[in-house]
Amino acid sequence: MKNPTSTARIEGMDTLRALAVTLVVLHHYVLFVSRADTFGWVGRIGWIGVDLFFALSGYLIGNQIFAAMRSPRAFSLARFYGRRALRTLPVFYVMLAIYYCSPWFRAGLELPPLWRFLTFTQNINLAPGTAFSHAWSLCIEEQFYLVLPALALAIASLRGSLRWSWGAIAVAIVAGMLVRATIWRELVVGHPHGSRNYYQYIYYSTLCRFDELVAGVALALLKNFHPRQWRSLTSNGNLACGAGMALLGLAIWLFLDERQGFGVTVFGYPLLALGFALLIVAALSRDSLLRTTRVPGAASMALWSYAIYLTHKQVCILAATPLREHGYGAGSPVAIGTMLALSVLSGWVLYRCVERPFMAVRARYLPTNFKPL
């Protein structure tokens, strides 16, 4: 869900990040505000924006780690964790404090215990309908940030580390499918609370939802350790984009048809992962349309996307009541435009007041992932 900043921004990656947060905002609007088919199939499938965030994070963080490991300078695990903490935690803690200190802001919804947020385990067995529930995806990303660099360093110490790395990626993908298949058979099909269990034990589960993160890591591994294959892949960016769109179209059709079915539960997420991975390849390909096409506002939306993700859901829920009292139902253009604008505005305020100052601190005191010379 986070967008590590770079001195050389890539417009294609900004476009994907802006697309991801837009999809999530529209989906949450349908789910928690209008409770109707406000944006058609786009609103129903908008949850895949989280999966796109996962794929982007897997590539961006994997690329940072692998590039640092290949450098003659020494990679510092402590500095990596410090940089990640300054990037992700301040805005999250601010929002967490608002939820816990203001019953009005959480609109009477029950909050899980504070320790579950602080340890980033809130997504484990998460009950749907609780306050700040969308932090589940942040928990999975923080767990990923904690495990990946340590695992990468451990594998790098082995003989034949590249083979072990690709083997670990393959095992992770297969393991995810097997875990989802087992949970689906045990807790979803034929179970009196099958639909609830699907979300609680599959959709929010770390073990069931790391497909896109792994796909992003695979791209980073390919880029840093197989340069010839990477050049060949990125020389056909428009082809990669077309293939990715086709795979995503198939995955979307399958999820819209039967979101909690066995086949789509087991194979749909890897299909999304592959589709998004190909879009990332297209975004990084020098001559692809996705990279060269500048979408107005995408760079700003990408920069504010983490803050928008944290604020938008509750801002829309709270704004819906006064708008309705003034005659603007959640399906009206005025209400939609107002709440979407407030989502962006609240994210921008959080970014300017909290995120950007801490990023300046990071740039000053922890400018790289390398040990000091």
TIMARGU-174592 format. One line per 10 residues: number of its first residue (from 1); their letters; for each residue x, y, z of C-alpha. Coordinates in steps of 0.5 Angstrom, whole numbers. Layout:
NUM> A> X:Y:Z  ... .
END
This chain:
1> MKNPTSTARI> 0:0:0  6:5:1  10:8:-5  17:9:-4  20:15:-6  25:16:-12  29:22:-14  27:19:-21  20:18:-22  17:13:-27 .
11> EGMDTLRALA> 10:15:-30  8:8:-31  9:6:-24  6:13:-22  0:11:-26  -1:4:-23  -1:7:-16  -6:12:-18  -10:7:-21  -9:2:-15 .
21> VTLVVLHHYV> -12:7:-10  -17:10:-14  -20:2:-15  -20:2:-7  -23:8:-6  -29:6:-11  -30:0:-8  -30:2:-1  -35:7:-3  -40:2:-6 .
31> LFVSRADTFG> -38:-3:0  -39:2:6  -43:8:4  -48:7:-2  -49:0:-1  -51:0:-8  -48:-2:-15  -46:6:-16  -40:5:-20  -42:-2:-24 .
41> WVGRIGWIGV> -37:-8:-24  -31:-3:-23  -34:-2:-16  -35:-9:-15  -28:-11:-17  -24:-5:-14  -22:-9:-8  -16:-12:-13  -13:-5:-12  -10:-8:-6 .
51> DLFFALSGYL> -7:-13:-10  -4:-8:-15  -1:-5:-9  2:-11:-6  5:-13:-13  8:-6:-13  11:-6:-6  14:-13:-8  18:-11:-14  20:-4:-11 .
61> IGNQIFAAMR> 22:-7:-4  25:-13:-7  29:-8:-12  32:-4:-6  34:-10:-3  37:-14:-9  40:-8:-12  44:-6:-5  46:-14:-4  49:-13:-11 .
71> SPRAFSLARF> 53:-7:-9  60:-7:-7  58:-3:-1  55:-7:5  47:-7:6  45:-5:13  39:-9:15  38:-4:21  38:2:16  33:-2:12 .
81> YGRRALRTLP> 28:-3:18  29:4:20  28:7:13  22:3:13  19:5:20  20:13:18  16:11:11  10:7:14  9:8:21  8:16:23 .
91> VFYVMLAIYY> 2:17:19  -1:10:21  0:12:28  -3:18:27  -9:15:24  -9:10:30  -9:15:35  -15:19:32  -19:12:31  -18:10:39 .
101> CSPWFRAGLE> -19:17:41  -25:19:38  -31:15:38  -34:20:33  -29:19:28  -30:11:28  -38:12:28  -39:7:34  -36:1:30  -32:-3:35 .
111> LPPLWRFLTF> -24:-3:35  -20:-9:35  -15:-9:41  -9:-4:40  -4:-9:41  -6:-12:35  -5:-6:31  2:-4:34  4:-11:33  1:-11:26 .
121> TQNINLAPGT> -3:-18:27  -10:-15:26  -11:-18:20  -10:-25:23  -17:-28:24  -20:-21:23  -28:-20:24  -31:-16:18  -34:-10:20  -30:-7:25 .
131> AFSHAWSLCI> -27:0:25  -20:1:21  -21:-6:18  -18:-4:12  -11:-4:16  -11:-11:14  -7:-10:8  -2:-6:12  -1:-11:17  1:-16:11 .
141> EEQFYLVLPA> 6:-11:8  9:-10:15  10:-17:16  13:-17:9  18:-12:10  20:-15:16  21:-22:13  24:-21:6  31:-18:7  32:-23:13 .
151> LALAIASLRG> 30:-28:8  34:-25:2  40:-25:7  40:-32:9  39:-35:2  45:-31:-1  49:-34:4  48:-41:1  51:-44:-5  47:-44:-11 .
161> SLRWSWGAIA> 43:-38:-8  40:-36:-14  37:-43:-15  35:-43:-8  31:-36:-9  27:-38:-15  26:-45:-11  23:-41:-5  19:-37:-10  16:-43:-13 .
171> VAIVAGMLVR> 14:-46:-7  11:-40:-4  6:-39:-10  4:-47:-9  4:-46:-2  -1:-41:-2  -5:-45:-7  -5:-51:-2  -7:-47:4  -13:-43:0 .
181> ATIWRELVVG> -15:-50:-2  -15:-53:5  -18:-47:8  -24:-47:3  -25:-54:4  -25:-54:11  -29:-47:13  -32:-45:7  -36:-50:3  -42:-53:6 .
191> HPHGSRNYYQ> -40:-49:13  -46:-45:16  -41:-39:16  -38:-40:10  -38:-33:7  -36:-30:13  -30:-35:14  -28:-34:7  -26:-27:9  -24:-28:16 .
201> YIYYSTLCRF> -19:-34:14  -17:-33:7  -18:-26:4  -15:-23:10  -10:-28:11  -3:-27:10  -1:-34:8  -7:-34:3  -5:-27:0  2:-26:-1 .
211> DELVAGVALA> 2:-28:-9  2:-21:-11  8:-19:-7  12:-26:-9  10:-24:-16  13:-17:-15  20:-20:-12  20:-25:-17  21:-19:-22  26:-15:-18 .
221> LLKNFHPRQW> 30:-22:-18  30:-22:-25  32:-15:-26  38:-15:-21  41:-22:-23  38:-24:-30  40:-18:-34  40:-21:-41  33:-24:-39  30:-17:-36 .
231> RSLTSNGNLA> 32:-13:-42  29:-18:-47  23:-18:-43  22:-10:-42  24:-9:-50  17:-12:-51  13:-7:-46  7:-6:-50  6:-14:-51  7:-15:-44 .
241> CGAGMALLGL> 2:-9:-42  -3:-13:-47  -2:-20:-44  -3:-17:-37  -9:-14:-39  -12:-20:-42  -10:-24:-36  -13:-19:-31  -19:-19:-35  -20:-26:-35 .
251> AIWLFLDERQ> -19:-26:-27  -24:-20:-26  -29:-24:-30  -28:-30:-26  -28:-26:-19  -34:-23:-21  -38:-29:-23  -36:-33:-17  -32:-30:-12  -32:-35:-7 .
261> GFGVTVFGYP> -32:-41:-11  -26:-46:-11  -23:-45:-17  -22:-38:-17  -20:-38:-10  -14:-43:-11  -12:-40:-18  -15:-33:-18  -10:-30:-14  -4:-32:-18 .
271> LLALGFALLI> -7:-30:-24  -8:-23:-21  -1:-23:-19  2:-25:-26  -3:-20:-30  0:-14:-25  7:-17:-26  6:-16:-33  3:-9:-32  9:-7:-28 .
281> VAALSRDSLL> 14:-10:-33  10:-5:-38  11:1:-34  18:0:-33  19:-2:-41  22:4:-44  18:5:-50  11:2:-48  5:7:-48  4:5:-40 .
291> RTTRVPGAAS> 11:9:-39  11:14:-44  3:16:-43  3:22:-38  -4:21:-34  -6:28:-31  -6:28:-24  -3:21:-23  4:23:-20  0:27:-15 .
301> MALWSYAIYL> -5:21:-13  1:16:-13  5:21:-8  -1:21:-3  -4:14:-4  -2:12:2  -5:17:6  -11:17:2  -12:10:3  -11:11:11 .
311> THKQVCILAA> -16:16:11  -21:16:5  -26:10:8  -28:14:15  -28:21:11  -33:18:6  -37:15:12  -38:21:16  -39:26:10  -45:21:8 .
321> TPLREHGYGA> -50:23:13  -50:31:13  -50:30:5  -56:26:6  -59:30:11  -59:36:6  -62:32:0  -56:29:-3  -56:21:-3  -50:17:-4 .
331> GSPVAIGTML> -52:15:-11  -52:23:-13  -47:26:-17  -46:31:-12  -45:27:-6  -40:22:-10  -36:28:-12  -36:31:-5  -34:25:-2  -29:23:-7 .
341> ALSVLSGWVL> -26:30:-7  -26:30:1  -22:23:0  -16:26:-4  -16:32:1  -16:29:7  -10:24:4  -6:31:2  -7:34:9  -4:28:12 .
351> YRCVERPFMA> 1:27:7  3:34:8  3:35:16  6:28:17  9:24:12  13:29:8  16:32:15  18:25:17  21:23:10  25:29:10 .
361> VRARYLPTNF> 28:26:17  29:20:13  33:23:8  37:27:12  39:21:17  38:15:13  39:17:6  41:10:4  40:2:6  48:2:6 .
371> KPL> 52:2:12  56:8:13  63:9:10 .
END
